Structure formats: C-alpha cells, structure tokens
Amino acid sequence: MNEQQKSGKSWKILSAVLAVALVAMTCLYFLAPFSKAPAQETASTSAQSKSEETAAKADALSLWKDSAPLKKQLTEYIKAVTTEGSKDFIPVEKRIAVFDMDGTLCCETDPGYFDHKLLYYRVTEDPNYKDKASEEEKATAAQIKTYFETGEYPEGMDIKHGTAVATAFKGMTPEEFDKYVKDYRNTPMESYTNMTNGQAFYKPMLQVVDYLQANDFTVYIISGTDRLITRGLAEDTVPIPVSQMIGSDESLVASHQGDEDGLEYTYTKEDEVITGGKFLIKNLKMNKVTVIEQEIGEQPVLSFGNSSGDEAMANFVLDDNPYKSAAFMLCCDDTERENGNLKKAEKMLNSCKENGYTAVSMKNDWTTIYGENVTKK
C-alpha cells in the first residue's frame, strides 16, 4: 500500500470516529433534559413532603388555643428533647409519657366514673345478673347512686367499689369481660347529645397522645379504673396497645383451680383464665408510682393527670429526673360544654401553682371538647 492509500484509509477511520462521537453528543444533548427529570421530581417531592410535615406538626395541636400554656410549653419541649445535639435531647427509649384516664383523657362526670356506672348497671339493671347480686354489691350500688345524685364521693368507696367489681364479674374470661365493657360503652351518655360512653374522650388530649407518638414517645395509661375495664373502654380510641394500659387489679385464676394456691396449681390444657373474684389493689396515689416502677421500669419524663390521685405520679416524674421533665394537670372548669366542678378546678389550680405543674383549663385552652356535634343537655 502506497502513502496515498494509507492516508486515505486513515482519513476514513478518523471520519467514522468523528461521526460516532457526533451522534453520541447529539443524543446526550437531546436526552439531557429527560435524564434530569427524575432528579428534579425527587427534589420537588422531597420539598413537598417537608412542607406537608411542617404543616402537620404546626397543626398537631389544632384543637388547642394558641394562648394555652400547654400548647406553647409542649411544643418547645418536644423541639428541645428531640433535636440531636440539644442539651435537653432525650434518647427515644427514654421518651416515656404517662396519662391518667378518667378526667384526663375522658369524661368522669356523667354523672360519675365510667367504671362506677358499669358496676351500677351490672348490679341493679343487668337482667342476667341483678337477681344474683350479693347484699354487699347492692349496698355499694346504693352508695354509688347517692354519689351520682350529690356529686360527693363517699369515703372508703375506692375499696368498696373495687371489691364489688371483682365479685360481680367473677368467673368471666378476660375476653368475656372485655366484650361486656365494650357493649356497655356503646350506651348513650346521660348528660350529652350525640355521644356514647365510649366516645366521651377529650379530643384535645387525644391530639396530645398523637403528637407525642409522632415524636417517638411511648405512651402509657396509668388509671385508677380496673385494668380490664380500662382496656375495654380505651381500646380503639386511645391509639396505644392494651399492654400499655395499666389499672387497678383483681385476681385471675385458672377455671379448674378452685381455692388452690397458684404456687400449688399447674395450668392444664383444659383450663382457661378467668377472673378470680378478689380485689387486689387500687391504682391511685403512691400505687401509681409503684406500678410504674414494676411494669415500666423507667422514670417517665411527662405526666398528665387531673386529681390528687395523680399528684404522686406527677411528683415522681419531676423529682430528680436525669432528663427534662414536665407535669400537666387538667382543671375541670368548663360548665357549659362539660360537667365542670369549679370548686375542684380551683383546688387543682392552686396545687399546680404550689407544685410546679402546668394547669390546663378546659374552658380557656380548648376550642372543643367532644366535637361540635356534641352538646351538653
């Protein structure tokens, strides 16, 4: 091959390479906008998600007035304890909040506590039980009726009521007891329109539960109400597992156990767990602290209550806590939308001032209590 032929061949190879390069560059030019689209879409989607998240957080306590002390304090608290690097940062596993139930999460004055209404119905109205009720149960029911009529809680009623609940529901499986409670919670509230006993939960307080859970808090109910009744009433409404609903306790035994001690009896395949008929403990005051230690095993950082029965729990949360902590107490000062008690509300307000709790005014802090379609008769 002469020099001229070699030069021609080289030129052809170079031309082919240039042509291929030109085609590739042209493709890149026209396809570039399309290749960036997914990235732009992702960035746009991310920005939208952040915007929605910010809006959701801002609206988390929408049923609380901006002037409500809890709204401001809790929002600032959550920011402080969930921001990594903050001096007040709390690890997720230590973010524990405890709530009383009656009067804190739900109504306790229609005309009295849910569990007292339940027992009164069982002993005096239930066609399947009222003729079997014991004299002690009837006497307790009579005192409950007086309490409903006067609003004055009888001395010694905590033990009498707990004992009567244990005996009146003796022999039921937990599943049967739970069904009984849930059937009763579907009955209408006496003092309100358009609401059943199971719907009588304070919507602003349910928002607080949701807000805490959204910020990785574990929420417990620590109630003076019987544990099984607490579960039956709150399940499906308060969004926490029943294992985090702790209340007063009655005995549980095996169906064939009889009077034999649990240390001597072995559960058999023919057995089932039933209520044993013995009242064990009323979960109020110091007993709330004890049960927190026994069943949670950690000092909570937030406490929510409404009465003197919750003050021990609140003090326990505030006392020598290694993490930033706070206690909130509801004052039942709304007599238009709720069966308020101004004397009791004033007493709790004074206790808040003395003990460093944050007071919650149902009247002044909430835009609604049960929803706009519910009114007090």
PyMOL commands that set and color helices and strands:
alter all, ss='L'
color gray80, all
select helices_A, chain A and resi 3-58+69-82+92-94+114-124+135-150+157-168+174-185+197-199+203-214+227-234+242-244+286-295+308-318+342-355+362-365
alter helices_A, ss='H'
color red, helices_A
select strands_A, chain A and resi 96-99+218-226+245-254+273-281+302-305+326-331+358-361
alter strands_A, ss='S'
color yellow, strands_A
deselect
rebuild
show_as cartoon
